[in-house]
Amino acid sequence: MSSIILESTLNSIPKLNGRSVQSLREFLNDTSLTSSIKVQNSRKDYIFNLNKAYKDEELVLVLGAGVSVPYNLPSWGNLLQKLLFETFNNGDNNTDAPFVLSKLFPELFPNSPLISARFLEEYFKKNKNGRTFEEMVKEALYEQVNRDADSPTIREILQFCIAPGRSPNLDSIITYNYDDILEGALLNSNVEIPFKSIYKVGMNPQKGELPIYHVHGYLPQVQDGDVDYSITLSENLYHKQYNDIYSWNNIVQINKFKDNVCIFVGISLTDPNIRRLLDIAMLQRGDTPKYHYLFKMRYDPKDVEKNLEKIVNENAPLLNQKVKANMKLDETAKQLLKKMEEFEELDAQSFGIKIIWIKNYDEIAEFLKEVRTT
């Protein structure tokens, strides 16, 4: 849990006076905000519903950056840092200055990642150095890729993909990743799996092909020289997508979110465009009793307690000494954690999504296997 969320939660407590600790407890135990929606947490029910969707060929896997992490691809933040490094690099390989500066810059001048990406895209358009912006991103993306890495989640996803054209099978896969990790795994599997990567308007799968929709663009490591590859990285392209509701990638997402059952893997549900499209699909779906499902890592209570202690100690106006003396950090952290999970479940449910809480990433593959084999 971020310190910002914890601080905003603490700040929402009424006047921190002599009754502050009691007020805190009352706030954390208040269920009025979440009691209107009963959030089911039955693993058995979730697996049953997803298995039915799979057998009915309505299941869609929606993949985010977390799926590619085991293959040593950079996170969003690391990708931006790699690109930022190039802006400081003057070609002198005998100095660590560009690396150090690219590390310090976002710490000293923090911006939204989308704003940073926009700056970087504009910079490289003006300073091409013989390479396009997409070429720069591709180089940073695959710089340290390890295709021999083992991912239980990818292995299980492959099991869902081995029957395109037969029954049961996946309806499709939506990915927000630029990379070709999934395609590489499919090509290197021991079973021939017909699929089609779709990343621009006019591309359609043939009968028996599994469609893999790269709705934010596609940058395979080995590219066809005649193909114009593009990606959605910076906020100006997000704004273009936002305004063009009839763009192919928006239509694909809305239709899949509206008509199918989706499992979100490696996605945090913070992207504003995804949230907007989920809202639109939810409205269009009406009273149809279908839910999507999203894997989410449980917060570590020890981390929450540590962050809470730091917030309390660094924010003198937040709590007076009497309140600090009477506050049991472990108890308060657990109650804050419970409240935060209630909020997240309520937020997800507003989009028609159930959260599948996990303690480690290996649980994703175990869960998917149960869905497939039940």
Summary of the structure (lengths in Angstrom):
residues: 374
radius of gyration: 23.0
end to end distance: 34.1
largest distance: 71.1
contacts: 1046
relative contact order: 0.16
helix: 51%
strand: 10%
